[in-house]
Amino acid sequence: MSGRYSLQDIAELSGAPKRTIYTWDQRGILSPTRDGRGRLVFSDRDLSIARQRVQALKVRLTPRASIDDIVRLLPTADRAIVECSAERLAQQVLR
């Protein structure tokens, strides 16, 4: 099953409750289409976003989550910005 997932599929594959998936849809975080019967149809991109959000929530709920753990969850472009900012901050602290 590639590229076309039901609400149930997305919930099972991402680990997020169906209500959470529905809320993410309502907030525009996910962008499913509707099939001929009006049911939500999610894409691979939606599944990837849902998985990333679930993983991020797990890290946030872990008391010992490090900044490195959180940075690893970011998309590559965002990760580069954070790493650059961290390097600048470290240089200022060491001065």
CNS distance restraints for C-alpha pairs under 8 A (distance, minus, plus):
assign (resid   1 and name CA) (resid   5 and name CA) 7.40 0.50 0.50
assign (resid   2 and name CA) (resid  44 and name CA) 6.95 0.50 0.50
assign (resid   3 and name CA) (resid  42 and name CA) 7.19 0.50 0.50
assign (resid   3 and name CA) (resid  43 and name CA) 4.61 0.50 0.50
assign (resid   3 and name CA) (resid  44 and name CA) 4.76 0.50 0.50
assign (resid   4 and name CA) (resid  41 and name CA) 5.89 0.50 0.50
assign (resid   4 and name CA) (resid  42 and name CA) 5.55 0.50 0.50
assign (resid   4 and name CA) (resid  43 and name CA) 5.27 0.50 0.50
assign (resid   4 and name CA) (resid  44 and name CA) 7.24 0.50 0.50
assign (resid   5 and name CA) (resid   9 and name CA) 5.52 0.50 0.50
assign (resid   5 and name CA) (resid  10 and name CA) 6.16 0.50 0.50
assign (resid   5 and name CA) (resid  41 and name CA) 5.50 0.50 0.50
assign (resid   5 and name CA) (resid  42 and name CA) 4.83 0.50 0.50
assign (resid   5 and name CA) (resid  43 and name CA) 6.32 0.50 0.50
assign (resid   5 and name CA) (resid  44 and name CA) 7.94 0.50 0.50
assign (resid   6 and name CA) (resid  10 and name CA) 6.26 0.50 0.50
assign (resid   6 and name CA) (resid  39 and name CA) 7.77 0.50 0.50
assign (resid   6 and name CA) (resid  40 and name CA) 6.28 0.50 0.50
assign (resid   6 and name CA) (resid  41 and name CA) 5.25 0.50 0.50
assign (resid   6 and name CA) (resid  42 and name CA) 6.21 0.50 0.50
assign (resid   7 and name CA) (resid  11 and name CA) 6.18 0.50 0.50
assign (resid   7 and name CA) (resid  18 and name CA) 6.53 0.50 0.50
assign (resid   7 and name CA) (resid  21 and name CA) 7.33 0.50 0.50
assign (resid   7 and name CA) (resid  22 and name CA) 7.85 0.50 0.50
assign (resid   7 and name CA) (resid  40 and name CA) 6.46 0.50 0.50
assign (resid   7 and name CA) (resid  41 and name CA) 7.13 0.50 0.50
assign (resid   7 and name CA) (resid  42 and name CA) 7.30 0.50 0.50
assign (resid   8 and name CA) (resid  12 and name CA) 6.18 0.50 0.50
assign (resid   8 and name CA) (resid  18 and name CA) 6.70 0.50 0.50
assign (resid   9 and name CA) (resid  13 and name CA) 5.98 0.50 0.50
assign (resid  10 and name CA) (resid  14 and name CA) 5.80 0.50 0.50
assign (resid  10 and name CA) (resid  15 and name CA) 7.96 0.50 0.50
assign (resid  10 and name CA) (resid  16 and name CA) 7.87 0.50 0.50
assign (resid  10 and name CA) (resid  18 and name CA) 7.98 0.50 0.50
assign (resid  10 and name CA) (resid  21 and name CA) 7.66 0.50 0.50
assign (resid  10 and name CA) (resid  42 and name CA) 7.36 0.50 0.50
assign (resid  10 and name CA) (resid  47 and name CA) 6.04 0.50 0.50
assign (resid  10 and name CA) (resid  50 and name CA) 7.71 0.50 0.50
assign (resid  11 and name CA) (resid  15 and name CA) 5.57 0.50 0.50
assign (resid  11 and name CA) (resid  16 and name CA) 5.06 0.50 0.50
assign (resid  11 and name CA) (resid  17 and name CA) 5.59 0.50 0.50
assign (resid  11 and name CA) (resid  18 and name CA) 5.36 0.50 0.50
assign (resid  11 and name CA) (resid  21 and name CA) 6.82 0.50 0.50
assign (resid  12 and name CA) (resid  16 and name CA) 7.18 0.50 0.50
assign (resid  13 and name CA) (resid  47 and name CA) 7.59 0.50 0.50
assign (resid  13 and name CA) (resid  51 and name CA) 7.85 0.50 0.50
assign (resid  14 and name CA) (resid  47 and name CA) 6.70 0.50 0.50
assign (resid  14 and name CA) (resid  50 and name CA) 5.87 0.50 0.50
assign (resid  14 and name CA) (resid  51 and name CA) 4.69 0.50 0.50
assign (resid  14 and name CA) (resid  54 and name CA) 6.93 0.50 0.50
assign (resid  15 and name CA) (resid  51 and name CA) 7.37 0.50 0.50
assign (resid  15 and name CA) (resid  54 and name CA) 6.90 0.50 0.50
assign (resid  16 and name CA) (resid  20 and name CA) 6.30 0.50 0.50
assign (resid  16 and name CA) (resid  21 and name CA) 6.64 0.50 0.50
assign (resid  16 and name CA) (resid  50 and name CA) 7.40 0.50 0.50
assign (resid  16 and name CA) (resid  54 and name CA) 6.41 0.50 0.50
assign (resid  17 and name CA) (resid  21 and name CA) 6.50 0.50 0.50
assign (resid  18 and name CA) (resid  22 and name CA) 6.16 0.50 0.50
assign (resid  19 and name CA) (resid  23 and name CA) 6.15 0.50 0.50
assign (resid  20 and name CA) (resid  24 and name CA) 6.17 0.50 0.50
assign (resid  21 and name CA) (resid  25 and name CA) 6.28 0.50 0.50
assign (resid  21 and name CA) (resid  50 and name CA) 7.50 0.50 0.50
assign (resid  22 and name CA) (resid  26 and name CA) 6.30 0.50 0.50
assign (resid  23 and name CA) (resid  27 and name CA) 6.20 0.50 0.50
assign (resid  24 and name CA) (resid  28 and name CA) 6.21 0.50 0.50
assign (resid  24 and name CA) (resid  29 and name CA) 5.05 0.50 0.50
assign (resid  24 and name CA) (resid  30 and name CA) 5.81 0.50 0.50
assign (resid  25 and name CA) (resid  29 and name CA) 5.83 0.50 0.50
assign (resid  25 and name CA) (resid  30 and name CA) 4.84 0.50 0.50
assign (resid  25 and name CA) (resid  31 and name CA) 6.26 0.50 0.50
assign (resid  25 and name CA) (resid  32 and name CA) 7.20 0.50 0.50
assign (resid  30 and name CA) (resid  46 and name CA) 5.46 0.50 0.50
assign (resid  30 and name CA) (resid  49 and name CA) 7.31 0.50 0.50
assign (resid  30 and name CA) (resid  50 and name CA) 7.81 0.50 0.50
assign (resid  31 and name CA) (resid  42 and name CA) 7.22 0.50 0.50
assign (resid  31 and name CA) (resid  46 and name CA) 6.69 0.50 0.50
assign (resid  32 and name CA) (resid  40 and name CA) 5.93 0.50 0.50
assign (resid  32 and name CA) (resid  41 and name CA) 5.26 0.50 0.50
assign (resid  32 and name CA) (resid  42 and name CA) 4.50 0.50 0.50
assign (resid  32 and name CA) (resid  43 and name CA) 6.66 0.50 0.50
assign (resid  32 and name CA) (resid  46 and name CA) 7.19 0.50 0.50
assign (resid  33 and name CA) (resid  40 and name CA) 5.79 0.50 0.50
assign (resid  33 and name CA) (resid  41 and name CA) 5.19 0.50 0.50
assign (resid  33 and name CA) (resid  42 and name CA) 6.61 0.50 0.50
assign (resid  34 and name CA) (resid  38 and name CA) 5.07 0.50 0.50
assign (resid  34 and name CA) (resid  39 and name CA) 5.19 0.50 0.50
assign (resid  34 and name CA) (resid  40 and name CA) 4.65 0.50 0.50
assign (resid  34 and name CA) (resid  41 and name CA) 5.52 0.50 0.50
assign (resid  35 and name CA) (resid  39 and name CA) 5.45 0.50 0.50
assign (resid  35 and name CA) (resid  40 and name CA) 6.57 0.50 0.50
assign (resid  35 and name CA) (resid  41 and name CA) 6.44 0.50 0.50
assign (resid  42 and name CA) (resid  46 and name CA) 5.82 0.50 0.50
assign (resid  42 and name CA) (resid  47 and name CA) 7.13 0.50 0.50
assign (resid  43 and name CA) (resid  47 and name CA) 6.40 0.50 0.50
assign (resid  44 and name CA) (resid  48 and name CA) 6.17 0.50 0.50
assign (resid  45 and name CA) (resid  49 and name CA) 6.20 0.50 0.50
assign (resid  46 and name CA) (resid  50 and name CA) 6.12 0.50 0.50
assign (resid  47 and name CA) (resid  51 and name CA) 6.14 0.50 0.50
assign (resid  48 and name CA) (resid  52 and name CA) 6.18 0.50 0.50
assign (resid  49 and name CA) (resid  53 and name CA) 6.16 0.50 0.50
assign (resid  50 and name CA) (resid  54 and name CA) 6.20 0.50 0.50
assign (resid  51 and name CA) (resid  55 and name CA) 6.15 0.50 0.50
assign (resid  52 and name CA) (resid  56 and name CA) 6.04 0.50 0.50
assign (resid  52 and name CA) (resid  73 and name CA) 6.87 0.50 0.50
assign (resid  53 and name CA) (resid  57 and name CA) 6.12 0.50 0.50
assign (resid  54 and name CA) (resid  58 and name CA) 6.30 0.50 0.50
assign (resid  55 and name CA) (resid  59 and name CA) 6.35 0.50 0.50
assign (resid  55 and name CA) (resid  73 and name CA) 7.63 0.50 0.50
assign (resid  56 and name CA) (resid  60 and name CA) 6.18 0.50 0.50
assign (resid  56 and name CA) (resid  70 and name CA) 7.11 0.50 0.50
assign (resid  56 and name CA) (resid  73 and name CA) 6.59 0.50 0.50
assign (resid  57 and name CA) (resid  61 and name CA) 6.15 0.50 0.50
assign (resid  58 and name CA) (resid  62 and name CA) 6.41 0.50 0.50
assign (resid  59 and name CA) (resid  65 and name CA) 5.79 0.50 0.50
assign (resid  59 and name CA) (resid  69 and name CA) 7.17 0.50 0.50
assign (resid  59 and name CA) (resid  70 and name CA) 6.86 0.50 0.50
assign (resid  60 and name CA) (resid  65 and name CA) 6.73 0.50 0.50
assign (resid  60 and name CA) (resid  70 and name CA) 7.99 0.50 0.50
assign (resid  65 and name CA) (resid  69 and name CA) 6.12 0.50 0.50
assign (resid  65 and name CA) (resid  70 and name CA) 7.27 0.50 0.50
assign (resid  66 and name CA) (resid  70 and name CA) 6.59 0.50 0.50
assign (resid  67 and name CA) (resid  71 and name CA) 6.06 0.50 0.50
assign (resid  68 and name CA) (resid  72 and name CA) 6.16 0.50 0.50
assign (resid  69 and name CA) (resid  73 and name CA) 6.96 0.50 0.50
assign (resid  70 and name CA) (resid  74 and name CA) 7.09 0.50 0.50
assign (resid  71 and name CA) (resid  79 and name CA) 5.90 0.50 0.50
assign (resid  71 and name CA) (resid  82 and name CA) 7.35 0.50 0.50
assign (resid  72 and name CA) (resid  79 and name CA) 7.24 0.50 0.50
assign (resid  74 and name CA) (resid  78 and name CA) 5.94 0.50 0.50
assign (resid  74 and name CA) (resid  79 and name CA) 5.56 0.50 0.50
assign (resid  75 and name CA) (resid  79 and name CA) 6.10 0.50 0.50
assign (resid  76 and name CA) (resid  80 and name CA) 6.37 0.50 0.50
assign (resid  77 and name CA) (resid  81 and name CA) 6.69 0.50 0.50
assign (resid  78 and name CA) (resid  82 and name CA) 6.34 0.50 0.50
assign (resid  79 and name CA) (resid  83 and name CA) 6.09 0.50 0.50
assign (resid  80 and name CA) (resid  84 and name CA) 6.08 0.50 0.50
assign (resid  81 and name CA) (resid  85 and name CA) 6.18 0.50 0.50
assign (resid  82 and name CA) (resid  86 and name CA) 6.07 0.50 0.50
assign (resid  83 and name CA) (resid  87 and name CA) 6.21 0.50 0.50
assign (resid  84 and name CA) (resid  88 and name CA) 6.35 0.50 0.50
assign (resid  85 and name CA) (resid  89 and name CA) 6.16 0.50 0.50
assign (resid  86 and name CA) (resid  90 and name CA) 6.13 0.50 0.50
assign (resid  87 and name CA) (resid  91 and name CA) 6.24 0.50 0.50
assign (resid  88 and name CA) (resid  92 and name CA) 6.32 0.50 0.50
assign (resid  89 and name CA) (resid  93 and name CA) 6.24 0.50 0.50
assign (resid  90 and name CA) (resid  94 and name CA) 6.20 0.50 0.50
assign (resid  91 and name CA) (resid  95 and name CA) 6.40 0.50 0.50
